[in-house]
């Protein structure tokens, strides 16, 4: 099975969206860039006026557990590029991604693609909507709130599009697993390494 088709990938992809929701609730002025699953977890890049502190991150993790406990469905909707631009009018990075998707330059994770997109997809859970092609879990209840952590790697700087002439963003990493034992095993391996 490809990682992209696995339940673990969907869990991590969904956790990235839940993290972005929790971050925006705490930092309403933050701008969101991209949030893909990666080999051992997920991340999301944000533009902040001021970097979050260690205690902010703990608060975000706590809020994520609450969102997960709310049993929110992930709903997918197709939208036109025009509608997408309206939905993300106050999110400059999403507007740039929409232009690139429509012009066939990159996909929503920032990877080069050839095919221009005529319709775009958005996913919503609770109060948060993101430009995304999925896939996600059906509902937050498919995620074990004891099987993720967002403080497993220090905050990192990341330039938008990997270009140092662009704005420097802050990347918040998380790790997510299907159950608590897998998370504990992973954290233990990290410590031993």
C-alpha positions in Angstrom: 0.0 0.0 0.0 1.3 3.4 -0.9 1.7 5.8 2.1 -0.6 8.3 0.3 -3.4 5.7 0.4 -3.0 4.6 4.0 -5.1 5.4 7.0 -2.0 6.8 8.7 -1.5 9.4 5.9 -5.2 10.5 6.2 -4.8 10.8 10.0 -1.7 13.0 9.7 -3.2 15.1 6.9 -6.2 15.6 9.1 -4.1 16.5 12.1 -2.4 19.2 10.0 -5.7 20.8 9.3 -6.8 20.5 13.0 -3.5 22.1 14.0 -4.1 25.0 11.6 -7.5 25.5 13.1 -6.1 25.6 16.6 -3.4 28.0 15.6 -5.8 30.4 13.9 -8.1 30.4 16.9 -5.1 31.5 19.1 -3.4 33.7 16.5 -6.3 35.1 14.3 -3.9 37.3 12.4 -1.6 34.4 11.3 -1.5 33.5 7.6 -1.5 29.9 6.6 0.7 28.4 3.8 0.8 24.6 3.3 0.4 21.6 5.7 1.3 18.2 4.2 1.9 14.8 5.9 5.6 13.8 5.9 7.4 10.6 6.7 7.0 10.6 10.5 4.2 13.1 10.9 3.0 16.4 9.5 3.8 20.1 9.5 2.1 23.4 8.7 3.8 26.6 7.7 2.5 29.9 9.1 3.3 33.6 9.0 3.1 35.0 12.5 3.7 38.6 13.7 5.4 36.9 16.7 6.6 33.3 17.0 4.5 31.1 19.3 6.1 30.2 22.6 6.6 26.7 24.1 3.5 27.3 26.3 1.5 28.5 23.2 2.4 25.2 21.5 1.2 23.2 24.5 -2.1 25.2 24.4 -2.4 24.5 20.7 -1.9 20.8 21.4 -4.6 20.9 24.1 -7.0 22.7 21.8 -6.4 20.1 19.1 -7.4 17.3 21.5 -10.7 19.2 22.2 -11.4 19.6 18.5 -10.7 15.9 17.9 -13.2 15.2 20.8 -15.8 17.2 19.0 -16.4 14.5 16.3 -16.3 16.9 13.4 -16.8 15.5 9.9 -14.3 16.4 7.2 -16.5 17.6 4.3 -15.1 18.0 0.8 -16.6 20.5 -1.7 -15.6 21.4 -5.2 -15.4 25.1 -5.9 -14.6 27.3 -8.9 -11.3 29.2 -8.9 -13.4 32.4 -8.4 -15.2 31.0 -5.4 -11.9 29.8 -3.9 -10.4 33.3 -4.2 -13.4 34.7 -2.3 -13.1 32.0 0.4 -9.4 32.7 0.9 -9.5 36.5 0.2 -7.6 37.2 3.4 -5.0 34.4 3.0 -2.3 35.6 0.6 -0.5 32.2 0.4 -3.7 30.4 -0.5 -4.4 33.0 -3.2 -1.0 32.3 -4.7 -1.6 28.6 -4.6 -5.0 29.0 -6.3 -3.3 30.9 -9.1 -0.6 28.2 -9.5 -3.2 25.4 -9.4 -5.3 27.2 -12.1 -2.2 27.8 -14.2 -0.9 24.3 -13.8 2.2 25.2 -11.9 2.0 23.4 -8.6 -0.4 21.3 -6.5 -1.7 22.2 -3.1 1.4 20.8 -1.4 3.6 23.0 -3.6 4.8 20.2 -5.9 5.2 20.9 -9.6 2.3 19.6 -11.7 1.4 20.0 -15.4 -2.4 20.0 -15.5 -4.2 23.2 -14.9 -7.1 22.7 -12.4 -10.5 23.8 -13.5 -12.2 23.1 -10.2 -10.5 23.1 -6.8 -11.5 21.3 -3.6 -11.8 22.6 -0.1 -12.2 20.5 3.1 -13.9 21.8 6.1 -13.9 20.5 9.7 -15.6 22.5 12.5 -14.9 26.2 11.8 -11.8 25.6 9.6 -11.7 25.4 5.8 -8.6 24.7 3.8 -7.7 24.5 0.1 -6.9 20.8 -0.2 -7.4 17.8 -2.4 -7.4 15.4 0.5 -7.7 12.6 1.5 -8.8 13.0 5.1 -10.4 10.8 7.7 -14.2 10.9 7.6 -14.4 12.5 11.0 -12.2 13.7 13.8 -13.4 10.7 15.8 -11.2 8.5 13.6 -8.2 10.1 15.3 -6.8 9.0 18.7 -6.2 12.1 20.7 -3.5 10.3 22.6 -1.6 9.3 19.5 -0.1 12.7 18.4 2.3 15.3 19.6 3.2 18.7 18.1 6.2 19.4 20.2 8.5 16.6 18.9 10.7 18.9 16.8 11.7 22.5 17.4 10.0 25.3 15.5 11.8 25.7 12.2 12.1 28.6 9.8 10.9 27.9 6.3 10.9 30.3 3.3 7.7 30.4 1.3 8.4 28.2 -1.8 11.8 27.5 -0.4 13.0 30.9 -1.8 15.0 32.9 0.6 13.8 36.1 -1.1 10.3 35.3 0.1 8.8 35.8 3.5 10.2 33.6 6.3 7.5 31.4 7.7 7.4 29.3 10.8 7.0 25.6 10.5 5.3 23.8 13.3 5.9 20.1 13.2 3.7 17.3 14.6 3.9 13.6 14.7 0.8 11.5 14.5 0.1 7.7 14.7 -2.9 5.4 14.8 -2.6 4.7 18.5 -0.8 5.7 21.6 1.6 2.8 21.6 2.9 3.7 18.2 3.4 7.3 19.3 5.3 6.1 22.5 7.5 3.8 20.5 8.3 6.6 18.1 9.1 9.1 20.8 11.3 6.5 22.5 13.2 5.8 19.3 13.7 9.6 18.9 15.2 9.8 22.5 17.5 6.9 21.9 18.7 8.4 18.6 
